[in-house]
Amino acid sequence: MLKVGKINYANALPVYFSLPIDQLKERMAFVSEVPASLNKKMLTGELDAGPISSFAYALNSKQYLVLPDLSVSSKGKVRSIFLFSKKPIHELNGASIALTSSSATSIALLKVILKSFIQIDVTYQTMTPSLTEMLQEHEAALLIGDDAIRANWQEPDLYTYDLGELWHKYTGKRMTFAVWVVQKTVASSRSVLIEELSQAFIESKRITVQNRQPLVEEACRMYGGSFAFWDQYFAGLSYDFTKDHIDGLETFYELSYQNGLLPEPSKVELWQPNKVICK
Ligand SMILES: C=C(O[C@@H]1C=C(C(=O)O)C=C[C@H]1O)C(=O)O
């Protein structure tokens, strides 16, 4: 069995929603977790392929190849990655900020934004994602995914900053939060299966994005919230991985490197299906 990851947040649903599960399930087992757990399982080899935080890819890029044409990205507002703050962001110098334990990319992105763009120094503490508890002892809190969406629905009396929007404001670029990877060892030993999986993900994404209504209805059933919210949410996310996406991501890696978060400014190395040459 090929062990394949799945992000258990709404943001990754389009890549899974139209998968031909019955066709795949004899050869592939899907493991659904928050990004930080998927990052760990991929690193230790418990997973063969699937999505991880784009920052987790950069930390161990030599171990993986990136599957083409797949990501969780935004150009501007992402609507599910927020810094909730008791003060305006420019007044947070010296503050203590709580970080969700579920993330890798958004944690590094927040650090880059605060240091390089807002130009303030703060301290950080990682916590389980609960806004109330996080804000008991900290001036601001970072949440991602469904936790961030639900917290924002409560309309807390706080300053709320969308990290996708801030990144776009200061760089003019896209931000890629998750990429789909395959272990290099698995890419060579099980190339046919990886090609089948890669095509299935791309096809699922294509079908789901082409007609969003069934996905939006499913999200309403699973999470609550309005049709209009989920429709706008999925419309604002991109699942592609073009040159433009890679350019934004490598800018993030360069800034992460400059801030001492990465040992080198990683580059994206794409997986390529084996070309069969017919005579
Ligand atoms: C869009 C989101 O992106 C997620 C953020 C991640 C991170 O911060 O490490 C990882 C995977 C993404 O799916 C989200 O959490 O809502």
The ligand as an SDF file (V2000), in Angstrom:
LIG
                    3D

 16 16  0  0  0  0  0  0  0  0999 V2000
   -4.5700   27.7590    3.7850 C   0  0  0  0  0  0  0  0  0  0  0  0
   -4.0590   27.1400    4.8080 C   0  0  0  0  0  0  0  0  0  0  0  0
   -2.8490   26.5950    4.6010 O   0  0  0  0  0  0  0  0  0  0  0  0
   -2.3240   25.5390    5.3650 C   0  0  0  0  0  0  0  0  0  0  0  0
   -1.2020   26.0660    6.1730 C   0  0  0  0  0  0  0  0  0  0  0  0
   -0.1350   25.2830    6.5090 C   0  0  0  0  0  0  0  0  0  0  0  0
    0.9300   25.7560    7.4530 C   0  0  0  0  0  0  0  0  0  0  0  0
    0.8100   26.8610    7.9830 O   0  0  0  0  0  0  0  0  0  0  0  0
    1.9050   25.0200    7.6870 O   0  0  0  0  0  0  0  0  0  0  0  0
   -0.0350   23.9990    5.9220 C   0  0  0  0  0  0  0  0  0  0  0  0
   -0.9130   23.5620    5.0040 C   0  0  0  0  0  0  0  0  0  0  0  0
   -1.9250   24.4550    4.4050 C   0  0  0  0  0  0  0  0  0  0  0  0
   -3.0250   23.7570    3.9890 O   0  0  0  0  0  0  0  0  0  0  0  0
   -4.7630   27.0560    6.0910 C   0  0  0  0  0  0  0  0  0  0  0  0
   -4.2710   26.5590    7.0920 O   0  0  0  0  0  0  0  0  0  0  0  0
   -5.8960   27.5210    6.1260 O   0  0  0  0  0  0  0  0  0  0  0  0
  1  2  2  0
  2  3  1  0
  2 14  1  0
  3  4  1  0
  4  5  1  0
  4 12  1  0
  5  6  2  0
  6  7  1  0
  6 10  1  0
  7  8  2  0
  7  9  1  0
 10 11  2  0
 11 12  1  0
 12 13  1  0
 14 15  2  0
 14 16  1  0
M  END
$$$$
